[in-house]
Amino acid sequence: MSTAEPRPDTDFELEAEEGPDLILVVDDDQDIASFVEFNLKVQGFEVIRARDGQEALEMMETHRPGLAIVDWMMPRMDGVELVRRLRAEPLTSALPVIMLTAKSMTVDKVVGLTAGADDYLVKPFDTAELIARVSTTLRRHKDAREVSPLTGLPGNARVRREISDRMRNGGEYSVGYIDIDRFKSVNDVYGFDRGDEFIIALARSLQRASAKIGKPSIFLGHIGGDDFVFICAPDQVLPLTKRTVTDFEKAADELYEPKDARRGFIEVPDRRGNKQKAALVTLSIGVAQATVDGRRFADPRVVIAVASEMKKVAKSQPGSYVAIDRRRNDSE
């Protein structure tokens, strides 16, 4: 594994920050609906209201709330039926729902939970409980949504927040961007299922390497496909990447068919049906660094953009390679 410290351009952006969460309140009792709306707005949430389940479904055609607070007893369409309808539609099937009800019997709760409600608030309830249930349900839903189902690692939004936290703390940190060289060849020859095994292998290699290095804890993220991010202290970069490369290349060799692993390449058919040789996979790693006597960043998108450009530099080199940006400012 080799390293370099060239000058990059930047062209990769993390997704933009999200605005306030939009909450849909569905209740035919206008006093309760107004109470819920007022207290949610005080906490910074945006709120829209519907008087029954039917009106709520109609509002869903033009609004995409992050959570719904639904009363059980309503005219036209009650809360249980509304939740069932929401769960049956692809666009709303994952919408978190808190059920408002005067019913406190276990059997009633079971009915609502079976229909698809995520949580319950039994009337009467106070402001503190309302906000706590809403905040907890939203956080749980966002955490589940942001985790890669393939690797179990946090995704793009969580990566952005982690970088932002490091910026606010003002200390030194490094952000690495990793992907698998010639990953498309693996998919083309072996299929997507085998390709997923290579992605999982890289995730596990990163986790094992991070565990061996120890404190301070290293953050690992899976942006998508074969793209991964790590955030660590600058002096952890080389130990982490060396261990990861060694571990991954060993694991990858075992994922190839034995004959391909022995000869050191796979044969990939081109558009005309001719077979082209593709070397076994390696890793390209680009690193952006913020240090006390070096470069500082004010935007997480710039950090990941620098790491992305460093990764492009790494890809221009043979074998697994780490390219590190050590500029002191943008004018160098």
Solvent accessible surface area in square Angstrom, and as a share of the most:
residue,aa,sasa,rsa
1,M,85,0.38
2,S,56,0.36
3,T,62,0.36
4,A,26,0.20
5,E,102,0.46
6,P,43,0.27
7,R,156,0.57
8,P,6,0.04
9,D,107,0.56
10,T,65,0.38
11,D,95,0.49
12,F,56,0.23
13,E,123,0.55
14,L,4,0.02
15,E,84,0.38
16,A,74,0.57
17,E,114,0.51
18,E,100,0.45
19,G,58,0.56
20,P,83,0.52
21,D,33,0.17
22,L,35,0.17
23,I,0,0.00
24,L,1,0.01
25,V,0,0.00
26,V,0,0.00
27,D,0,0.00
28,D,62,0.32
29,D,59,0.31
30,Q,78,0.35
31,D,118,0.61
32,I,42,0.21
33,A,2,0.01
34,S,50,0.33
35,F,82,0.34
36,V,0,0.00
37,E,32,0.14
38,F,136,0.57
39,N,17,0.09
40,L,0,0.00
41,K,105,0.45
42,V,94,0.54
43,Q,97,0.43
44,G,46,0.44
45,F,30,0.13
46,E,87,0.39
47,V,17,0.10
48,I,31,0.16
49,R,72,0.26
50,A,3,0.02
51,R,149,0.55
52,D,9,0.05
53,G,0,0.00
54,Q,59,0.26
55,E,36,0.16
56,A,0,0.00
57,L,35,0.17
58,E,90,0.40
59,M,37,0.16
60,M,14,0.06
61,E,137,0.61
62,T,111,0.64
63,H,67,0.30
64,R,127,0.46
65,P,14,0.09
66,G,25,0.24
67,L,0,0.00
68,A,0,0.00
69,I,0,0.00
70,V,0,0.00
71,D,8,0.04
72,W,23,0.08
73,M,124,0.55
74,M,20,0.09
75,P,72,0.45
76,R,176,0.64
77,M,12,0.05
78,D,52,0.27
79,G,0,0.00
80,V,9,0.05
81,E,60,0.27
82,L,1,0.00
83,V,0,0.00
84,R,123,0.45
85,R,105,0.38
86,L,2,0.01
87,R,64,0.23
88,A,80,0.62
89,E,97,0.43
90,P,115,0.72
91,L,135,0.67
92,T,13,0.07
93,S,47,0.30
94,A,72,0.56
95,L,17,0.08
96,P,4,0.03
97,V,0,0.00
98,I,0,0.00
99,M,0,0.00
100,L,0,0.00
101,T,2,0.01
102,A,81,0.63
103,K,66,0.28
104,S,72,0.47
105,M,129,0.58
106,T,101,0.59
107,V,95,0.55
108,D,28,0.14
109,K,66,0.28
110,V,78,0.45
111,V,58,0.33
112,G,0,0.00
113,L,88,0.44
114,T,110,0.64
115,A,11,0.09
116,G,19,0.19
117,A,8,0.06
118,D,64,0.33
119,D,32,0.17
120,Y,16,0.06
121,L,1,0.00
122,V,45,0.26
123,K,47,0.20
124,P,135,0.85
125,F,29,0.12
126,D,86,0.45
127,T,51,0.29
128,A,76,0.59
129,E,60,0.27
130,L,0,0.00
131,I,27,0.14
132,A,55,0.43
133,R,76,0.28
134,V,0,0.00
135,S,41,0.26
136,T,53,0.31
137,T,3,0.02
138,L,9,0.05
139,R,136,0.50
140,R,119,0.43
141,H,43,0.19
142,K,48,0.20
143,D,71,0.37
144,A,74,0.58
145,R,134,0.49
146,E,22,0.10
147,V,60,0.35
148,S,16,0.10
149,P,142,0.89
150,L,60,0.30
151,T,6,0.03
152,G,48,0.46
153,L,12,0.06
154,P,30,0.19
155,G,9,0.09
156,N,37,0.19
157,A,7,0.06
158,R,78,0.28
159,V,0,0.00
160,R,8,0.03
161,R,87,0.32
162,E,21,0.09
163,I,0,0.00
164,S,15,0.10
165,D,52,0.27
166,R,50,0.18
167,M,38,0.17
168,R,175,0.64
169,N,122,0.63
170,G,42,0.40
171,G,34,0.33
172,E,81,0.36
173,Y,4,0.01
174,S,0,0.00
175,V,0,0.00
176,G,0,0.00
177,Y,9,0.03
178,I,1,0.00
179,D,13,0.07
180,I,4,0.02
181,D,13,0.07
182,R,92,0.33
183,F,27,0.11
184,K,145,0.61
185,S,19,0.12
186,V,0,0.00
187,N,26,0.13
188,D,75,0.39
189,V,52,0.30
190,Y,42,0.16
191,G,28,0.27
192,F,157,0.65
193,D,118,0.61
194,R,60,0.22
195,G,1,0.01
196,D,52,0.27
197,E,76,0.34
198,F,0,0.00
199,I,8,0.04
200,I,54,0.27
201,A,13,0.10
202,L,0,0.00
203,A,0,0.00
204,R,86,0.31
205,S,0,0.00
206,L,0,0.00
207,Q,65,0.29
208,R,108,0.39
209,A,3,0.02
210,S,16,0.10
211,A,82,0.64
212,K,133,0.57
213,I,40,0.20
214,G,31,0.30
215,K,169,0.72
216,P,82,0.52
217,S,73,0.47
218,I,22,0.11
219,F,26,0.11
220,L,17,0.09
221,G,0,0.00
222,H,10,0.05
223,I,37,0.19
224,G,34,0.32
225,G,48,0.47
226,D,23,0.12
227,D,35,0.18
228,F,0,0.00
229,V,0,0.00
230,F,0,0.00
231,I,0,0.00
232,C,1,0.01
233,A,23,0.18
234,P,32,0.20
235,D,115,0.60
236,Q,9,0.04
237,V,2,0.01
238,L,64,0.32
239,P,58,0.37
240,L,0,0.00
241,T,1,0.00
242,K,107,0.46
243,R,110,0.40
244,T,0,0.00
245,V,9,0.05
246,T,97,0.56
247,D,39,0.20
248,F,0,0.00
249,E,57,0.26
250,K,142,0.60
251,A,25,0.19
252,A,2,0.02
253,D,68,0.35
254,E,131,0.59
255,L,36,0.18
256,Y,9,0.03
257,E,67,0.30
258,P,87,0.55
259,K,119,0.50
260,D,7,0.03
261,A,33,0.25
262,R,187,0.68
263,R,99,0.36
264,G,32,0.31
265,F,43,0.18
266,I,1,0.01
267,E,60,0.27
268,V,21,0.12
269,P,75,0.47
270,D,56,0.29
271,R,251,0.92
272,R,216,0.79
273,G,53,0.51
274,N,80,0.41
275,K,139,0.59
276,Q,93,0.41
277,K,151,0.64
278,A,13,0.10
279,A,55,0.42
280,L,32,0.16
281,V,7,0.04
282,T,19,0.11
283,L,0,0.00
284,S,0,0.00
285,I,0,0.00
286,G,0,0.00
287,V,0,0.00
288,A,0,0.00
289,Q,10,0.05
290,A,1,0.00
291,T,26,0.15
292,V,121,0.69
293,D,104,0.54
294,G,19,0.18
295,R,11,0.04
296,R,103,0.38
297,F,25,0.10
298,A,103,0.80
299,D,36,0.19
300,P,19,0.12
301,R,95,0.35
302,V,58,0.33
303,V,0,0.00
304,I,0,0.00
305,A,5,0.04
306,V,0,0.00
307,A,0,0.00
308,S,7,0.04
309,E,30,0.14
310,M,0,0.00
311,K,19,0.08
312,K,95,0.40
313,V,35,0.20
314,A,0,0.00
315,K,88,0.37
316,S,81,0.53
317,Q,70,0.31
318,P,118,0.74
319,G,40,0.38
320,S,8,0.05
321,Y,21,0.08
322,V,0,0.00
323,A,0,0.00
324,I,3,0.02
325,D,1,0.00
326,R,120,0.44
327,R,27,0.10
328,R,150,0.55
329,N,69,0.36
330,D,97,0.50
331,S,98,0.63
332,E,84,0.38
